[in-house]
């Protein structure tokens, strides 16, 4: 039975795979294995890597390591495009991301959720400043 360590190095006793953050060595090896085996045989890549499940390997590559991904912040134009798409087709992140070269569905979803949270905080600040201004005039 596998031992479990800290959250960063926890090992799933059922599958024998690590959980938590990926190391730079794992990232480098994953990129090399995708180059060697192609981006379709995730079971073989997982076995060769030895520390992660096929799903973890696939998601790490497509969401973080794929060379075509842009790691720059989403621009104002891209943000407006996301807002427009959500109003038209809903929160279909993969469908929206397919229309945005270099962006993963996860990056689009994270931007949307962050934007919603920023809007809520901004609205709460406006409401609080209005209330404090209104009560101080009495």
Residue, then its C-alpha position, 0 to 999 in steps of 0.5 A: x500500500x502506498x504511503x501518503x505524505x503532505x498535500x503537495x506529495x500525496x499519493x493515491x493509495x488506489x491508483x499509486x499516482x501523485x496528487x498535488x502540484x506538478x514538479x518541473x521534472x514531471x513537466x519536462x518529462x511529460x513534454x518529452x513523452x508527448x513528443x515521443x508518443x504523440x498527444x493521443x496515447x495518454x495511457x502509454x505516456x502515463x505509464x512511462x511517466x510513472x507518477x500521474x494518471x492518464x487523465x492528469x497527463x492529458x489535462x496538464x498538457x492541454x491546459x498548461x504545457x501545450x506549445x500553442x497556448x498563450x500564457x499572457x493575460x486575457x486582453x480587453x478584446x478577448x474579454x469582450x468576446x468571452x462575454x458576448x459568447x456567454x450571452x449567446x451560447x452560455x458557459x460552453x467553455x470548450x466551444x468558446x475556447x475553440x474560437x480563441x486561438x491559444x486559449x484553453x477552456x480552463x483559461x477562459x472559464x477562469x477569466x470568466x469566474x474572476x471577472x464575475x468576482x471582480x464585478x461583485x466586489x466592485x458592486x459591493x464597494x459601490x453599494x457600501x460607499x453609497x450607503x456610507x455617504x447616505x448615512x453620513x449626511x443625516 
